[in-house]
Amino acid sequence: MTIVLTLLLYCTAAILCYAWIAFPLLLLITTRSTCHAPRHTRHAPRAEGNAPRLTPLTPHLVILLAAFNEADVIAARIANLASIDYPHDRLRVLIGTDGCTDNTSARAREAAAATAWIEVIEFDQNRGKVAVLRDLVERASRHEPLATGTLLVFTDANTHFRTDALRMLARHFADPGVGGVCGRLLFTGSGSHAEQSYWNLENTLKARESTLDSCLGANGAIYALRRECFWANIPANTIVDDFVIGMKVREAGYRMLYDPDAVAEEEVPAVQDEWRRRIRIGSGDYQAAWLCRRCLHPRFGPFAWCFWSHKILRWFTPHLSLAVIASAAWLACRQPAADRPAALLARAVCLGATAILAAAIMGRLSRRLACSGAVWTLCRGLDHFVTMQAALLLGFARACRGNLSGAWARTPREPS
């Protein structure tokens, strides 16, 4: 028993250190120099050596937006789209309202009335975001210019594009090997600083992974696809649809790029609503792991490595953490010889876990007391991390029960 738990302690601790420390460092080192294009893409490698061809392009674009009970923001969103810096004769916007119980549809029609290329489609029955997007894509496919290379652009109702965002997305499609481009989402407002910091780290990793091969998934706030790269058979109950759709681009043999210059902005999620949102996203993560399992095959090379390291291992961090803490606690109690490496590691893990939990509790309290300072910021960051892991664990339980729903779960945002 002791040998088994010792091996479990070493293995789980090593995996956690790799996922959260070694992998980001390896990714930064690997992408420090220019990387070659992936060998398993459907189309030819990029021209001009390894540099992307950023030819100014203005292809026809169809912006697709699914909305549910967004009456407070839909008019501002339509105004934002109407003011975008892109030739309006090459632009079309389809807004699908999904059985809204407020006056989202009426406000959307009123805001779009003066703009001929913005169309509001009202769906009477509430079916969820994915069902609406599939219908909008089908409707866009019947649009005549689609045969000439029209791109699909996906976004959300509470998002605002910067004026040049569409041009930044479109320029990458001069390369026939590029199937999709994901823009950068910036959070605004006075919500969780820990959430913003974590998101900034994710954006950094996404940029490096895009340089190495393809970014993992997309961001629902701002991404563009070739029509043939949209996965028409995506299940209606898919929760993290943007991630799954982006992964399917790479699975089809194209690249999914990340462009930090294509910027969208959103208000940061309200702190009090992080918990519910994280559990739902957590259940969707495990669902996405199954839907995108083919991308874990070694034939995808660096992309599969990033998927395993950045996503799969992190999604199972709570499971690994419980295993390492349980084995460490048993060994700490049963191994009196403190000079043995396993006993020393076990005690260090127990002390570290206790310290992290205590700091997380202090971080939660500091939010209510509005404490400031570097120490309190660190504690709030640890609170955010622990909350994420607990939500993932509950999300895993929900995913195991099955019957996941793609129904809407709106998240309130902090006011600016």
N, C-alpha and C positions, 0 to 999 in steps of 0.2 A: 504493500500500500504506500509506504513511504517513497519507494522508487518511482511509482506511478505518479504520485502527486508532485514529486520533485521535477520529473520530466514535464508535467503539465504546467508547473510554475515557470520553468525556463522557457518553454515553447510559447505560452500565451504572452508572457512579458516581452519576448523577442518580437512577436508578431505586432503587438501594440506599439512598441518602439519603432518598428519598421514603418507601420502605417502612418504614424503621426509625426515622426521625426526624420527617419532615413529616407522615405520616399520623396517628400518635398525637396530635401537636399539633393538627392540623386536627380530629380527632375530639373532642378535649377542648374546643376552641373552639366547634365546631358544636353540641355538646350542653350547652353552658353554660346556655343558655336552654331553656325548655320547647319540645319539638319536636312537630310535628303527627303524627298517625297516618298510616301509609303509605296511598297512594292505591290500591294494587292488592291490598288484602285483600278476601276474599270477603264479609265481614260489615260491618255498619255501624261507623263510628268509635266510639271510646269516649265514654261519656257524661260530663257535667260538665266540659265544655271538653276539656282534654287530660289531665286527671288520671285515673289508673286507678281503677276501682271495686274497692275491696278489701273487699267484703262478706264477713263471716264465713260460710263455707260448710263443710258436712260431707257432701259427696257420698259415695256408695259408692266405695271405693278397692280396687283389686286390685294388690298389690305383687308384682312379678315378679323373681325372682332365679335366675340360672343359675350353677351352681357346678361346679368341676372340681378334685378333690383339695384341698379346703379343710377338711380334718379339724381342723386346728389352730384355726380361727377360726369354724367354722359354728355351734357351740353358743352362743358369745358373740353372734354376729350375730342368732340367733333370739331370744335373751334381750333384746337391744336392741329388736327389733321388737315383742316381746310387751309391753314396758314403754312403748311410744310413747303420747303424749297424743293419742288420737283415739278416738272411739266404736267400741268393738270390734264392735258389731253392724253397722257400716258398713265393716268392714275384712276383707279376705281376703288371705292371703299364699300364693303358689304358688312353691315352691322346686323347681327342676329340677336333679337331679344328672346330669351328662353322662358316663356310662360311667366313673365314678371308679375308680381303681386302689388307693385307700386306703379307709378306713372313713368317708368323708364321709357317705354315705347313712345308715349306722347311727347315727352321732352326731346327724345332723339329725333322724331319726325319734325318737330318744330325747329330744332337746331340745324337739321340737314336740308330744310326746305329750300334755302337759297343756293345750295350747291348741287348741281345736276349729277355730279359723279359720285355722290354719296347716297347710298340706298339703304333703307332700314327695312329689314324683313322680320316681321313679328310672328313668332311661333307660339301658338296658344298653349301647348302642353309643355310643362317643364320636364326636360329629358336629361339635362346635364351638358357641360361644356363640350365634350367630345362629340356628342350627337349633333350639336349645333355646328361645330366646325366641319364635320363631314358633309353636312348639307350645304354649307357655304362653299366648300371646295367644289362640290358637284355643280353648284350654281355658277361658280367662277369658270369651271371647265367648259360651260356652254357659251362663254363669252368669246366672240370671234377672234380677237387678237391673241388668244392663248396659244394658238399654233405657231406664232412667231417668236415664242420664247418668253411669254409672260411669267413673271415670278409671283409667288404667293408670299405675302408678308403677314405674320401673325403678331397680335398685340393684345393688350388688356384694356379694359375701360378706365382703370384708374392710373394709367400710364400716360406720360407726356413725352413725345419725341422732341429732340432738339432739331432745329431747322434743317440741318444737313444729314440727318440720320439715314434717310432713304438712299441718298447718293452714296453714302459710305457703305451701305449694304450692297447696293447694286454693282459697284465697281469690281467686286471679286469674281463675278460670274463670266468675265471674259475668259477665265480658265475653265475649259469643259470638264475638268476633273473635280470642280467644286460643285457640290450638290446643295449646300446650305451655308448660311452665314448667321452667326449669333452675335448680337450687339451687347453692349455693356449696360447693365442696370445700376443706376446710382440711387441710393436712398436719401431722401430729404426729410426734414422735420426733426422733432425732438424725442424720438422714440428710443429704443434700445441701442446704446452705443456698442454693446457687445455684439448685437446682431449685425451692425454695420461693419465692425472690425472683422467678423467672421466672413461676411460677404466679400470684403476687400481681399481677404486671403484666397477665397474661392476664385475670384476673378483673376488673381495672379496665377494660380495653378491652371485655370482654364486657358489663359493666354499661352502658357508654356506647353501645355498638351496640344494646343492647336498648331504651334510651331513644330512640334515633334511629329504629329500625325493628324489628329482631329480632336476637337474638344469633345468632352463627354456630354452628349445631350445638347439642349438649347435652353434658352430662358424665355418663358411665355410672354414676357413684356416686349421683346423685340427680337425676331428672327425671320429670315427669309429662306425660301426653298424653291428649287425647280419643281414644277408641277409633278413630274414623274417621281420625285423623291418623297412625296407625301404618302404615308402609309395608310391607304384607304381602308384597310381591314383592322385598324386599331380598335380594340374593344371599347364599347361605350362606357364601361365602368372603370376605365383607366384614370388614375388619380393624378399622377405626374405626367400628363400627356406631352408636355414640351420636352421633357427628358427622353421619353420613349421615342417620339417622332424624330428627334435629333439623332439618337442612336441608330435608328433604322436607316438614316442617310448613309452612315458609314457601313452598315451591314450590307447595303445595296451596292457598295463598291465606290461611292463618292467620298469626298472629304467634307467635313463640317468644320468651318473655320470660325474663329473668334476675332471680332474686330472691336477693340476698345474705343475706337473713334466714332462708332455708331452708338450714340448714347440715348438712353431713355431714362426717365426719372419717375420715381414713385415715392410716396410718403412711407416711411418705415412702419412696419406693423406695430400696433399698440402692444406694449409689454404684457398687459394682462391677458392678451389673446394669443401669446406665443405658445402656450401649453397645448391648447386645442389644435392649433394649426400644425404644431410639430408632430402630434400623434397621427393626424391624418396624413401628413407628408411621409411619416415613417412607414405607415402601412402601404403607401404608394411606392415607396422605395423598394420594398421586398417584392411587390407585384412587378415593378419594372425590372428587377433582377431576373425574374423568370421570363418576362416578355423579351428581354434583350440578351438572353443567355448565350446565343450564338456568338456574340461579340467577345465572349470570354475565351474562345478557341485560339490557340497559339498562332493560327494562320493570320490573325489580325496584327501580329507583331507588337510594336510599341503601344498600339491602341488597346489591345487586350491587357497588356501590362498595366497601363494607367487605369483601366476599368477595374481590374482586380485590386490594385493598390489604393486608388483614390476613393473608390465607391464601395466595393464589396467588403473589404476589410473594415472600413469605417462604419458601414451599416451594421456590422457584427461586433463593433466595439463594446456595447453593453454586455453581450454574451461573454466575450473574452475577458472583460473586466471582472465580471462575477466569478469566472473560473479562476482568474489569477488571485483574487482576494480570498476566495474560499480555500484554495490550495495553500496560500500563504498563511492564513489563519490556522489551518490544521498543522502545518509544519512548525509554525512559531510556538504552538503549544506542545508539540510532541518532540521537538528537537532542542534539547537542553544545551547542546554544544554550540554556543554562539559564535565560535570561530569557524564553523563549517560554512562554506559559501552559500549553500541552500538555506541554512538557518538565518544567515545575515541578510540574504535577499528577502526572505519571508518577513523578517521584522521590518525591513525597510519598506516593503510594500504595504504592510499593515499601518505603519506610521504615516506613509505618504497618503494612503486612502483616507485615513482619519483626518489628516490635515486638509486635504482637498474638500472633504465633506464639510468640515468646520468652516473653511473659508467660503464655501458656497452658501452656507446658511448666513454667514455675516454679509455676503454680497446681497442676498435677498433682503435682509434687514436694512442694508444701506440704501436700497432703492426707496424704501418707505421713509427713511429718515433724511434723504437727500444729502448723504455724506459725500464729500469730495476728497480728492487726493489719489496718488498713484496706487496706494495699498488698496483702497476701496474699489478703484477701477479694476485691479487684478481680481479682487474677490467677486465682483460682478461678472467678470469674464468666466471665472470658474463656475459660478452659479449658472450661467448660460450653458456651459459645457455639460454640467451634470444634468440640467433640465433636458438638454438634447438627447442624452443617452437614456434617461428614464422614458422620454417620449418615444424613442426608437423601440425600446423594449415593449412598451404597450402597443405600439404600432405593429410590431412583429406578432404579438398575440392576436391582434385584430385581423392581420393578414392570414394567419393560420386558421382562423375561424371561417374564412372565406366570405362570400356574399358582400364583397366590397362594392361600394356605390360611387359612381362618378357624379352624383348630385352635387350641387353647388354648396360650398361652405365659405361664405364671404368672411373676410377678416377685416375688422375695423382698423383704420389707420390713425396714427397720431396726427393731430393738427400741426401745421407748420408754425 
